[in-house]
Amino acid sequence: MAKVQSRPKPTARGQSSRPFTRAELERMYDAGILHPDEKIELIGGALIPKELPMKSAHATAISLCEEALRQAFGQGYVVRGQLPLALSERDQPLSDVAVVEGSIRDFARAHPTRAVLVVEVSEATLRLDRHTKASLYAWAGIPEYWIVNLVEGVLEVFREPAPMAGRAYGYSYQQQAVYRSGEAIAPVAQPEAVIAVDDLLPPRETE
């Protein structure tokens, strides 16, 4: 997987004329400008609050994904929930779940800069997750991206990042598929581990 530093600098959209950096975001927390409990993502230099308050279904889906992915990947990988991915100087998303290679102590001094799989649990943020974040993760060379779509009760799967004109970061995924209840999926980085879609989805309100 190519390092982010080797890719061309993205042209971020929807941001102010004065974009922020990861270092500046950290200083805002240190100075008390941002409260420690505030979860702020840095996307293209723009400060974007994570969806709060978190509804119970959203929280449940994150926990289900973490549990399923820990079982699927095992030793040699770390499953991180809503923790920073330092993808560039002006991009630090707080992915709902990210699977990274290594051990927990490997990231004691710096956040990971890559992942083998990223998952976003999405309801109110579907447009952001499908477009801007998909483009960002593809640009960063992340080979697989999942959206747990709580609106439709499905898993959206994005694979094979590649340059793509008209996208926020100039990249997106060539393969896109939808997996439904009753189906199963194996992560690209762990093809022998089969995960039931139902193991990632919270119960629907009608159930």
C-alpha positions, 0 to 999 in steps of 0.5 A, spaced: 500 500 500 502 506 498 504 511 503 499 517 503 506 522 502 507 519 495 500 521 493 499 528 490 496 533 495 488 533 494 484 539 493 479 539 499 472 542 498 467 545 502 472 548 507 474 555 509 479 559 505 483 558 511 484 550 512 486 547 519 492 542 520 492 536 525 497 540 529 493 546 530 487 541 532 491 538 537 493 545 540 486 547 540 484 541 545 491 543 549 488 551 549 481 549 551 478 552 545 475 545 544 473 541 550 476 534 551 469 531 550 468 534 543 470 529 537 472 533 531 474 530 525 479 534 520 477 533 513 480 537 507 482 542 513 475 543 515 473 542 522 467 537 522 464 535 529 462 527 529 455 526 529 452 527 536 448 525 540 450 518 538 443 514 538 443 507 541 443 504 534 449 507 532 453 506 538 450 498 538 453 498 530 460 500 532 460 495 538 458 490 533 463 491 528 469 492 533 467 485 536 466 482 529 472 485 526 477 483 532 474 476 531 476 476 524 483 479 524 486 477 531 493 477 532 497 482 528 492 487 527 488 493 532 481 494 531 480 502 533 473 505 535 472 513 533 480 514 534 484 518 529 487 516 522 492 521 521 492 521 513 495 527 511 497 534 514 489 536 513 486 530 514 484 526 520 478 522 520 475 519 526 473 513 523 467 509 527 472 503 526 479 502 523 483 496 522 490 497 522 496 492 522 501 492 528 499 492 536 496 497 541 503 500 543 505 501 536 501 507 536 503 510 543 507 516 540 503 517 533 496 515 530 496 510 525 497 513 518 494 507 514 489 502 515 487 495 511 479 496 513 475 502 515 468 502 517 463 508 518 456 507 521 452 512 517 445 515 518 445 522 518 452 522 515 450 518 509 452 523 503 458 525 507 460 518 508 459 515 501 462 521 497 467 525 501 470 520 506 470 515 500 474 519 496 479 521 502 480 513 504 481 511 496 486 517 496 489 515 502 490 508 499 485 504 504 484 498 500 477 497 503 471 501 506 465 499 509 459 503 510 454 500 515 447 504 513 442 504 518 437 507 514 436 501 509 439 496 514 445 494 509 452 494 508 455 498 503 462 495 501 467 499 497 474 496 494 479 497 489 481 505 490 483 508 484 484 515 481 477 518 479 475 525 476 470 529 479 471 526 486 473 530 492 480 528 493 481 525 485 480 518 487 474 513 489 473 506 489 472 502 482 468 496 486 461 498 490 457 493 492 451 492 497 450 486 502 444 485 505 441 481 511 442 473 511 449 475 506 456 474 509 462 478 507 470 476 507 475 482 508 480 483 503 485 483 508 483 477 511 479 473 506 478 466 510 474 470 515 467 470 513 463 475 517 455 475 517 452 482 515 447 480 521 453 480 526 454 488 524 447 490 524 443 492 530 436 490 530 431 494 526 425 498 530 420 493 526 423 487 529 
